Amino acid sequence: MVSHNKAQQADLRRLCAALGEIVNVSSFVETTYNLFESFDKPEHATNIDHCEECRDHNDEVNGVNRRDLSPEQIGTVCWGISSFLTPQATGYYIPRLIELAVTGQDDKDGDPYMCLFINQIGLNSESEQFSLLTNEQRLAVCNSLGILKNSYIQLLIEHCWEDEIDNAITQWTT
């Protein structure tokens, strides 16, 4: 991962925060799918040998194509697949996770999926599951967080996620 000085980090945070004001979300989503097309669908989305919960999460996804991954399969902020994905599965499924977040979709309990995205993706930028992402792909994650902040800040405030979105943007810009 590239290291940035404090001035560069501040510039990147401003860029991520401003992105939601200038980007057509549907174009951003399609660009993101194209950016991650190098990732093939994995045989298993999680490390099924690790534990029963990993096997359960893998069964939830059941080899679905990335564009067909549903909020029901992803789970909730308290019990979701996002943090259990292997690095290969993360690269394959993250465009769909980004799409669900930036288009304001709800999770299977009817809560904003973006909260799960911020919690399990946004606040874990150094996780091994992101180890296969290129700098350009990492920037797409950062940009998606900027879109969330600019497009959904009132919703994030209502759900008490305004500090977490700022922390997530900071993590993905350092």
C-alpha positions as CSV (number, residue, x, y, z in Angstrom):
1,M,0.0,0.0,0.0
2,V,1.2,3.5,-0.8
3,S,2.0,5.8,2.2
4,H,1.0,9.4,2.0
5,N,2.3,12.4,3.9
6,K,-0.1,14.5,6.0
7,A,-0.8,17.0,3.3
8,Q,-1.5,14.3,0.8
9,Q,-3.8,12.5,3.3
10,A,-5.7,15.7,3.8
11,D,-6.1,16.2,0.1
12,L,-7.3,12.6,-0.4
13,R,-9.8,13.0,2.5
14,R,-11.2,16.2,0.8
15,L,-11.3,14.4,-2.5
16,C,-13.2,11.4,-1.1
17,A,-15.6,13.7,0.8
18,A,-16.3,15.8,-2.3
19,L,-16.8,12.9,-4.6
20,G,-20.4,12.4,-3.8
21,E,-21.2,15.8,-5.1
22,I,-19.7,15.4,-8.5
23,V,-20.2,11.7,-9.5
24,N,-23.1,10.1,-11.2
25,V,-23.6,7.1,-8.9
26,S,-24.7,4.7,-11.6
27,S,-21.6,5.5,-13.6
28,F,-19.4,5.1,-10.5
29,V,-21.0,1.7,-9.9
30,E,-20.4,0.5,-13.4
31,T,-16.8,1.8,-13.3
32,T,-16.3,-0.1,-10.1
33,Y,-17.5,-3.4,-11.5
34,N,-15.1,-2.9,-14.4
35,L,-12.3,-2.0,-12.1
36,F,-12.7,-5.3,-10.2
37,E,-13.3,-7.5,-13.3
38,S,-9.9,-9.2,-12.8
39,F,-11.3,-11.1,-9.9
40,D,-12.9,-14.5,-10.8
41,K,-15.7,-15.9,-8.8
42,P,-14.1,-18.1,-6.1
43,E,-15.2,-21.6,-5.4
44,H,-15.7,-20.7,-1.7
45,A,-16.4,-17.2,-0.5
46,T,-15.0,-17.9,3.1
47,N,-12.5,-20.2,4.6
48,I,-14.9,-23.1,5.1
49,D,-12.3,-25.0,7.1
50,H,-12.0,-22.3,9.7
51,C,-15.3,-22.7,11.7
52,E,-19.0,-23.4,11.5
53,E,-19.8,-19.6,11.2
54,C,-17.5,-19.4,8.1
55,R,-19.3,-22.4,6.6
56,D,-22.7,-20.8,7.3
57,H,-21.6,-17.6,5.7
58,N,-20.3,-19.4,2.7
59,D,-23.6,-21.3,2.4
60,E,-25.4,-18.0,2.5
61,V,-23.6,-16.8,-0.7
62,N,-23.9,-20.3,-2.3
63,G,-21.7,-19.4,-5.3
64,V,-24.0,-16.6,-6.5
65,N,-22.7,-14.2,-9.2
66,R,-21.6,-10.9,-7.8
67,R,-24.4,-8.8,-9.4
68,D,-27.0,-11.2,-8.0
69,L,-25.8,-11.1,-4.4
70,S,-28.8,-9.9,-2.3
71,P,-29.0,-8.1,1.0
72,E,-30.5,-11.2,2.5
73,Q,-27.3,-13.1,1.6
74,I,-25.0,-10.4,2.9
75,G,-26.7,-10.2,6.4
76,T,-26.9,-7.4,8.9
77,V,-24.5,-5.1,10.7
78,C,-24.5,-7.7,13.6
79,W,-24.2,-10.9,11.5
80,G,-22.9,-10.5,7.9
81,I,-20.6,-12.1,5.5
82,S,-18.5,-9.0,4.6
83,S,-15.9,-9.5,7.2
84,F,-15.5,-13.2,6.6
85,L,-14.7,-13.1,2.8
86,T,-11.4,-14.4,1.6
87,P,-9.2,-11.9,-0.2
88,Q,-10.2,-13.4,-3.6
89,A,-13.9,-13.3,-2.7
90,T,-13.6,-9.7,-1.4
91,G,-12.2,-8.6,-4.8
92,Y,-15.0,-10.5,-6.6
93,Y,-17.9,-9.3,-4.4
94,I,-16.9,-5.8,-3.3
95,P,-18.4,-4.1,-6.4
96,R,-21.8,-5.4,-5.4
97,L,-21.2,-4.4,-1.8
98,I,-20.2,-0.9,-3.0
99,E,-23.3,-0.8,-5.2
100,L,-25.7,-1.7,-2.4
101,A,-24.1,0.9,-0.1
102,V,-24.0,3.9,-2.6
103,T,-27.5,3.3,-3.9
104,G,-28.9,3.4,-0.4
105,Q,-30.2,-0.2,-0.2
106,D,-31.4,-1.7,3.0
107,D,-30.0,-4.9,4.6
108,K,-32.2,-7.9,5.3
109,D,-33.6,-6.3,8.5
110,G,-34.6,-3.1,6.7
111,D,-31.7,-1.1,8.1
112,P,-29.4,0.9,5.8
113,Y,-26.9,-1.5,4.3
114,M,-24.3,1.4,4.2
115,C,-24.0,1.0,8.0
116,L,-22.8,-2.6,7.6
117,F,-20.5,-1.5,4.8
118,I,-18.9,1.2,6.9
119,N,-18.6,-1.2,9.8
120,Q,-17.2,-4.2,8.0
121,I,-15.5,-2.7,5.0
122,G,-14.8,1.0,5.8
123,L,-13.3,0.5,9.3
124,N,-11.0,-2.4,8.3
125,S,-8.8,-1.0,5.6
126,E,-5.8,-2.9,6.8
127,S,-7.5,-6.3,7.0
128,E,-5.9,-9.2,5.1
129,Q,-9.1,-9.5,3.1
130,F,-8.1,-6.4,1.2
131,S,-4.6,-7.6,0.5
132,L,-5.2,-8.3,-3.2
133,L,-6.7,-4.9,-4.0
134,T,-4.6,-2.5,-6.1
135,N,-4.2,1.1,-5.2
136,E,-6.8,2.0,-7.8
137,Q,-9.3,-0.5,-6.3
138,R,-8.6,0.8,-2.8
139,L,-9.3,4.3,-4.1
140,A,-12.7,3.1,-5.4
141,V,-13.5,1.9,-1.9
142,C,-12.4,5.3,-0.5
143,N,-14.5,7.1,-3.1
144,S,-17.6,5.0,-2.2
145,L,-17.2,6.2,1.4
146,G,-17.0,9.8,0.1
147,I,-20.3,9.3,-1.8
148,L,-21.9,7.9,1.3
149,K,-20.8,10.9,3.3
150,N,-22.0,13.4,0.8
151,S,-25.2,11.7,-0.3
152,Y,-26.4,10.2,2.9
153,I,-25.0,12.2,5.8
154,Q,-28.4,12.9,7.3
155,L,-29.2,9.2,7.3
156,L,-25.8,8.4,8.8
157,I,-26.4,11.0,11.5
158,E,-29.9,9.4,12.3
159,H,-28.2,6.1,12.7
160,C,-25.2,7.5,14.6
161,W,-22.6,6.7,12.0
162,E,-21.3,10.2,11.2
163,D,-18.1,9.7,13.2
164,E,-17.5,6.2,11.7
165,I,-17.8,7.5,8.1
166,D,-15.1,10.1,8.8
167,N,-12.9,7.4,10.5
168,A,-13.5,5.1,7.5
169,I,-12.5,7.8,5.0
170,T,-9.4,8.5,7.0
171,Q,-8.4,4.8,7.1
172,W,-8.8,4.4,3.4
173,T,-6.8,7.5,2.6
174,T,-3.7,6.7,4.7
